[in-house]
């Protein structure tokens, strides 16, 4: 939010669960860092293991998101962990120890020549790239101006020379995500093939960036230049085959929201897995006895048969099934002879 009409500020205090309530104060970031460092150094957290996310840290230790962000930043700076998109923050492999050869005399450092190396300039592109990496790795809930600045090693206020606020940063992130793989220069023949191609590419974008779908708004769409070709592509294909632009635009919105609606499950599933420690299949296994108990009385015979046979939920297959049925529904409109 904005304070006093000035530069947008984010909550900067480290969280404590104590205060005036009489409860013991939650550990500061140093204590949490020491605890996670101990678990890594003793092998309790092995190389490749996922460490608690910012959400898990805030919940487990009762601290603010800013404190959780600082914890992971300190562990990364110490070379103990690294961020892996789509997985989270994991323990770094331990480097192989290499004994240094004995030296008979001190080695004099080489004399510096020329101008010293300058730090990499802070640019909008670097900021957006860092922000996308945070969202890809830990989700939108972990994204903040403070977190991006910490990952870049700069002051939080310096980001505001390039973006107005977090919403502005998010718009740039959306634009960068859609620009990663644009549509081809030319459409394939017909109307169905272009719509299949654009819808599948859109789904691919959502798959690559699970935060993308929940970050978009249907009712208050952000101005994302790199996403406009998707609309233009569908409108062109349908209008060229006789569909009026108003109906074509409605069809385009329907196709877009089909992909987006299924993709909304990607981010929520990642959050649920981080919170519970169970993937979707493992969680369903814990629910199966209760479900079969409910279905045993015969009120839902069709559901009972599906449950007994087992159903493999596959979001990719669900997307493709829905896409084909939507295109089947459009076919009578597109292929209908023009009205006389």
N, C-alpha and C positions, 0 to 999 in steps of 0.2 A: 504494500500500500504506500501512498505518498504521505509524507509528514510535512506539514507547514508549506505545502506547495513546492517543495524542493525536489531533490533527486530521490527516486524510489529507494526505500530502505527495507531490508529484511530483518527478521528477528535475529539479533546477534548474541543473545545471552546463552550461556551454557546451562542446560537444564539441571534442576535439582528437585528431588521429590520431597525435600524437607520443608524449609521455610518456617512459617509460623504455625504449621499444623501439628508440630511435635513429632512428626515421623522422622526417622533417620534420613539424612541427606544421601541422595544417590551419588555414586562415585563420579568424579570428574573424569575427563577424557584420559588423563594420564593413568588412572587406575585401570580403566578398561583396556587401554593399550598394553599395559604391563600384563594383564591377565591373558589377553590373546597372544602376546609375545611368548609368554610362558608355555601356553598350549602348543604353539608352533615349535618352539625350541625343544620341548620334551617329546615331540612326535605325536602328541595327542591329536593335533591337526597335521596330517601328512601333506607332502607336496601334491597339489592338485585338488585337495579338499576345499570345499567352499566355506569361507568364513561367514559369520553373521552379516547380513545386509544392514543398511542403515535402519530399515523398518524393524528388523529383529533386535538391533541394539537399543533402539528407543523403547521397545516393549520390554525387553529383558532387564535392562538396567534403569529404566524409568528416567531417561534423559531426553533432552530436546534433540530435534533433527540436526541442529547445528553441531551439537556435541558428537552425535553419531558420525556425521560427515568428517569431523576433525579426527576421529579415531581411525577411520579407514585411510584418510590422507596421511597420517603419521606412519601407519603400517606400510603404505606404499613407498613413502620417502625412505623408510628403513630398508627397503628392498625385500620385505617379507611376504608381500602379497602383490597380485596384479589383477586388473579387471579383465574379464573375458566376456565379450558381448554374448548375450543369450544365456549365459551361465551365472554370472555374478563375480564376486571377488574371491579369488582362490589363492592358496598358498603357493608361493614361488618355489620351484625346485632349488635344492641347495646346490651351490656351485661346488664342483670337485676341488678339493684342496690341492694346491700346487706349491710344494716347498720352494722357497727362493734360493737360488745358488748363493754360496758364501761370497762376500765381497772383501777384497783385501784393502780397499781404500774407499772412502766416501765418494759417491757419485755426485758430481756437481750438476745441478739442473741446467738444461740448455738455456743460453741467453735469449731472452725475448727479442724478436725482431719485428719491425713494423708496428702496426696498431694492434692493440689487444682485441680478441674476438668480442664482438658486440652481442648482447642478448637478442634472441629472436624477437622481432617487433610483434606487438600484440595487434592482431587484425581481426576483422569480423569473421573471416574464414576459420581462423584458429579457434575463436570462441565457439562458433557453431559446431565445429568438429568435436571439440571437447564436450559440449553439451549433448550432442548425439551419442557420444560414447557412454556418458553417464546414463542416459535414458535406455540405450540398448542393453547395458549391463545390469542396471538395478531398477529400471522403470521410472516413470514420470514422478512418482512420489519422492524419489531421491534427488530430483533435479532442483537446484536452487542457484541463484547467482553466486552465493558464497561457495557452493560446492564446485562450480565451474572455475571460479577464480582460484580456489585451492589447488585444483588439478593443473591449472596453468602456471601456478606459482606467482600470481600477481595479486594486487589488492582488489577487493571486490568493487570498489568505486571506479576502478579503471575500466571495467566492462561497460559502464554507462556512457563512455565516449563513443561506443559503437552500437549499442542497443538501448532503446528507451527504457525498457523494463522486461520482466520475465515473459510477458505475453508477446512482446516484440521478438524476443529471442526464440520463442516457440514457433512463431511464424517463419522465421528464417530456417529453423530446423526442419519444418515441414517442407519448405521449398527445396532444401538441400536433399531431403530423402527422396522426393519425387524426381529430382533431376539426376539421380544416380544412374537410372536406366530409362531413357526416353523411348517413346514409340518410334517405329520405323518411319522413314521419310514417305513411303508410299503404302497405301492400304492394299491388302489382298482383294481379289475380285469378290463380288457379291456383297451381301449385307451381314450374313451370319458369321463368316470367318473374321471380319474386322472386329465385331463385337466380342467374339470368343478371345481373340488376341488381346484386346485392351483389357477385358475383365480379368484374364489370367495374369497379365502383367501387373494390374492393380493388386491382385491377391498376393503376388510375389513381393510387392513392396510392403504390404501389411505383414507378411510372414517374416521379412528381413528385419522389420522394426515393429515389434509388438505394441509399442506405445503410440504408433501412428494412428490407428483407428480411434482410440478414445480421445486423442488430441484434436481430432477433426470435429467440426460442428455441421450438421445438416441444416439446421434452422438459422444459424448465424455464421455462414461459411466465411472462413478466412480467405484473404486474397493471396492465393498461392499460384504464382505465375507458372511454375513448372507442372502444376496439375491441370491447368486449363486445356492442354492438348487432349487429355482424356475425354473431356466433354465435347470438344470440337470434332474429335475422331468419330464418336458415336453419332453426333448430329449429322455429320457429313455422310456417313454410310447409310443412315436411315432416310434422310431427306432425298438422297440420290435415287432411292428406290420407292419414291412416291409418298412417304410419310410426311405430314405437315410438321413444321418445326416445333410447335407446341407439344404435340403428341410425342415427337422424337425426344424432346427434352425431358418429358415425364418418364419415358423409357430409360433414358440415360441415368436419371436420378434413382430409378428402381434398381438398375443393374449395379450402380455404385453402392447403394445402401445394402444390397444383398451381400457384397463382398465385405463391406465395413461391419455389418452386423455380426457375421460369423467371426471376423477378425477380432471383435471386442473380447472374445473369449481368451485370446492369446495372452493379453496382459493380466487379466484377472486370474487365469490359471497359474501364471508365473508367480504372482503375489501369493496365491493360496499355497503353492508348493513351498515357497520361502517361509511362510508362516507355520505350516504343518510339518514340513520335512517329508511329505508324501507326494509322489506324483499322482496323476489322475487315476491310473489303474490301481495303484496301491490304496488310494482313498476309497475307490469303488468297492474293493475287496472288503474293507471294514464296514461298508453299508449293506453288503449283500444279505447277511443273515436277517437283518431287520426288514429289508424289502421283501424277501421271500416269505417272511412271517405275515406281512400285510397281505400279500397276494394269495396266501394259502386258503382263504375262506371262499374263494371262487367268485368274488365280485368283479374281478378284472381278468377274465380268462385269456384274452388276447395278450395282455401285458405279461401274464404269468408264463405263457408259452415263449415269448421273447426273452424273458429273464432266464428261464431254464435253458434255452438254447444258447444264450450269451449273445451280446451285441457289441461289436467293436466300433467304438466311436472314433471316426477319422475326420478331422475338420477339412482336410483337403478333399476327401471324397464327398463330404457334405456340401462344400462350396461348388464342386463340379456338378453334382446332382441338381442343385438349385439353379445353377447357371443354365443348364440344358433345358430345364422345365420353363424357365423364364423366356428363353429364346423360342421354344416351342409355342409359347403363348403369344409371342410377337408375330410369329409367322403368318397367321391369318390376316393381320393388319397390313403387313408389308407386302404380302403376295396378293392381296385382294385387288381385283380389277378396279380402275378408277371409276368413280361415280359419274353417271351421265346426267 
